[in-house]
Amino acid sequence: MFSQQKISDAENILFEKINNDELIYLKIAIDFYSRINKLSDAELWYRGQKGG
């Protein structure tokens, strides 16, 4: 699903795009962080160790 590197890459893209005045990027960011927030610290750590 998510790896630490992919989460970081996706977050960087969001920050680049969210400066755009299009509301769709804000909706995407809300969905992205909602999904990440559902992962436990242990899951995030594990995914970071395994690379995905």
Summary of the structure (lengths in Angstrom):
residues: 52
radius of gyration: 12.1
end to end distance: 6.7
largest distance: 36.3
contacts: 114
relative contact order: 0.23
helix: 77%
strand: 0%
